[in-house]
Amino acid sequence: MNRVLVIEDGQEYSDTLGRFLSHVFAFGRAGSGPEGLKMLADGSWDAVFLDMCFDRIPDEQLLGDRHEAAERFGGDPVRARTFLQQHQGTFVLAAVRAAGHRLPVLLSYDFSAEPRRFERLVARQGPLDHLPDPGPAEVERRLLALLRDPGPGARG
């Protein structure tokens, strides 16, 4: 059975996916990027399901450069924090890749209005796919497709 690490700041995805897809996958859960990196280093995982928005974790668990983000927003620390929370999935993904993990990642986010952004992410951080509304059946289909054919740069 394939092992999937769900990295999210709540319990919604891990609870739902565990309830509906435990016959296909074994799930683990990390509540932040740092916790996910530790679990990836300590365990044997086949894929990652990654939430994009992390607005329920303490600031010290957010990945990304707060000073750089603040500069982007004219020094506004509130807007910088909101930016890091809303895009935390991409910061976690970059940290996962920087740590040497090349396993497939399914990102819970709607890139339909940003296809070029997603193409750039795949080029830099693949293997990667995304889902705008991750219902269990579609998550199963996408994860199995990624595991069958993760594309270039995947671990073998």
Secondary structure, DSSP 8 states (H G I E B T S, - for coil): -EEEEEE-SSSHHHHHHHHHHTTTEEEEEESSHHHHHHHHHHS--SEEEEES---SS-GGG--S-HHHHHHHTTT-HHHHHHHHHHTHHHHHHHHHHHTT----EEEES--TT-HHHHHHHHHHH-SEEEESS--HHHHHHHHHHHHH---TT---
